[in-house]
Amino acid sequence: MDELSQNNKEKLSSLEKPEKSTQEVPVSPERESNLGKEKDAEGSLPLEKKEEAVASLSQAISSLGPIKTSAEDQKLSQDIEAVLAEDMEELYKNLPENLRSDFKKKGEKTAQEIKTIITQAKVVVFKIVKLIKDWLLMVPGVNKFFLEQTSKIKTQKILDLSERIKKGKEN
């Protein structure tokens, strides 16, 4: 048994130490000449090869299916921002000047993150609630009951928006 373990140790040590090879792999003269023909003097592919590549890329892209247009994407972002901004005018006006811009930026960032969540196949509700709560926590002295209630109401409205969008895609 000791012989076996010694033999295994030798094999293992030989595997751990890779042999250094300085040999170059020879390229056949035919392949070498083909490589030279594919590229022109500037080092780029000839026009025919470029057209083939563009055609195959176009086929690959078209096989992916319909892609959301930026107008649809922008509309979704606006709808989410509208839901978040709903009933927040007075709260926003009462914020100190230094917090207004931060509150607005965080609200826009929150809307983008929510858009990412609702465009996925599985909508994770608690993530949306957490994002809205984190955004509303920027308001100094916010009532925790107001925070809970507002975040849940806005989450429900966003989920309704998400359902309308998904049903619209099915039709």
Buried (B, 14 or more C-beta within 10 A) or exposed (E): EEEEEEEEEEEEEEEEEEEEEEEEEEEEEEEEEEEEEEEEEEEEBEEEEEEEEEEEEEEEEEEEEEEEEEEEEEEBBEBBBEBBBEEBEEBBEEBEEEBEEEBEEBBBEBBBBBBEBBBEEEBEEEBBBEBBBEBBEEBEEBEEEEBEEBBBBBBBBBBEBBEEBEEEEEE
